[in-house]
Amino acid sequence: MSEQAEDNKAKRKVRIELHKPEDFKQVYSIGAVGGHSPYDFRIGFYNDMPLPASKAGEEQVIQRKLETEVIMSPLAALELSKWLNQHVRDYEAMFGPIKKAHVSPKKESDTTLQDSTDIQGYT
């Protein structure tokens, strides 16, 4: 490739047009779960719904519905992380720190496994 052709290629402008197809769908989510492999990252977005207990004193059941899953390359996941971190910083600069919902302390006898996606406001 000649030097002039490389210069022309470097100066070429690209315009990206965002298009929403007719079947585009927005999903509200209260949390995410996922994982990764050497090849991709998977993020599933969910909502929780408390189910009514049939008797007083019974265990509360929360139904976690996986709404959608996004699969992306490691590079796309890294770019998403940078984008999300910047927007969280911007949000907190404008509205103040984001606070987690208060979760009551667990009883010592409670051996139920809970992760960073604790039930938000239902217990």
C-alpha positions as MATLAB code, in Angstrom:
seq = 'MSEQAEDNKAKRKVRIELHKPEDFKQVYSIGAVGGHSPYDFRIGFYNDMPLPASKAGEEQVIQRKLETEVIMSPLAALELSKWLNQHVRDYEAMFGPIKKAHVSPKKESDTTLQDSTDIQGYT';
ca = [
       0.000    0.000    0.000;
       1.400    3.395   -0.923;
       2.009    6.113    1.639;
      -0.721    8.276    0.053;
      -3.267    5.440    0.243;
      -2.439    4.924    3.945;
      -2.862    8.678    4.598;
      -6.251    8.663    2.835;
      -7.318    5.635    4.864;
      -6.258    7.325    8.128;
      -8.239   10.474    7.232;
     -11.430    8.619    6.287;
     -14.339    9.620    8.501;
     -16.871    7.149    9.826;
     -20.418    8.023   10.784;
     -22.438    5.627   12.900;
     -26.213    5.671   12.601;
     -28.142    4.122   15.483;
     -31.177    2.208   14.283;
     -33.929    0.712   16.464;
     -35.807   -2.068   14.682;
     -39.593   -2.299   14.983;
     -39.292   -5.210   17.441;
     -36.912   -3.265   19.745;
     -37.698   -3.938   23.406;
     -36.647   -2.112   26.582;
     -36.381   -4.118   29.801;
     -36.257   -2.721   33.338;
     -34.043   -4.776   35.627;
     -33.236   -4.686   39.346;
     -30.087   -6.765   39.019;
     -27.753   -8.866   36.942;
     -26.022  -12.236   37.139;
     -23.521  -13.746   34.803;
     -20.094  -15.029   34.158;
     -17.390  -15.353   31.564;
     -15.327  -17.821   29.604;
     -12.119  -17.186   27.673;
     -14.336  -16.268   24.705;
     -17.233  -14.185   26.003;
     -19.018  -12.488   28.884;
     -22.659  -13.280   29.658;
     -24.839  -10.924   31.666;
     -28.402  -11.913   32.535;
     -30.745   -9.170   33.720;
     -33.520  -10.092   36.154;
     -36.457   -8.872   38.207;
     -37.654  -10.236   41.555;
     -41.253  -10.848   42.556;
     -42.216  -11.886   46.096;
     -44.729  -14.748   46.085;
     -47.424  -14.740   48.765;
     -46.822  -17.108   51.678;
     -49.779  -19.438   52.194;
     -49.394  -19.465   56.001;
     -47.966  -17.029   58.521;
     -44.422  -17.908   59.509;
     -43.688  -19.789   56.280;
     -40.566  -19.084   54.305;
     -40.863  -16.084   51.982;
     -40.257  -17.096   48.383;
     -38.904  -14.625   45.874;
     -39.286  -15.552   42.222;
     -36.325  -14.272   40.203;
     -37.257  -13.906   36.531;
     -34.426  -13.691   34.029;
     -35.640  -11.097   31.531;
     -32.838  -11.150   28.963;
     -29.197  -12.096   28.520;
     -26.448  -10.186   26.743;
     -23.417  -12.042   25.379;
     -20.398   -9.961   24.433;
     -16.723  -10.260   23.608;
     -14.133   -9.552   26.325;
     -13.261   -6.272   24.558;
     -16.917   -5.206   24.441;
     -17.267   -6.099   28.147;
     -14.236   -3.953   28.978;
     -15.687   -1.011   27.016;
     -19.064   -1.494   28.751;
     -17.297   -1.459   32.134;
     -15.527    1.816   31.307;
     -18.754    3.373   30.000;
     -20.773    2.264   33.023;
     -18.133    3.426   35.533;
     -18.005    6.870   33.880;
     -21.788    7.205   33.944;
     -21.959    6.155   37.613;
     -19.338    8.821   38.438;
     -21.338   11.419   36.470;
     -24.588   10.386   38.204;
     -23.018   10.585   41.680;
     -21.472   13.970   40.882;
     -24.941   15.249   40.001;
     -27.158   13.437   42.541;
     -24.823   12.250   45.323;
     -23.631    8.772   46.233;
     -25.780    5.804   45.274;
     -26.840    4.040   48.461;
     -27.586    0.338   48.781;
     -30.917   -0.640   50.318;
     -30.665   -1.371   54.046;
     -30.482   -5.104   54.647;
     -31.226   -6.389   58.138;
     -28.378   -8.323   59.767;
     -28.459  -12.067   59.192;
     -29.068  -14.437   62.061;
     -26.174  -16.724   62.952;
     -28.430  -19.720   62.280;
     -29.149  -18.501   58.733;
     -26.988  -20.554   56.388;
     -28.794  -19.546   53.207;
     -26.299  -18.541   50.528;
     -26.750  -14.945   49.406;
     -24.535  -13.108   46.964;
     -24.040   -9.456   46.071;
     -27.492   -9.506   44.477;
     -29.288   -9.728   47.838;
     -33.029   -9.357   47.712;
     -33.605   -5.632   47.320;
     -36.123   -4.358   49.838;
     -38.167   -7.568   50.165;
     -36.856   -8.873   53.483;
];
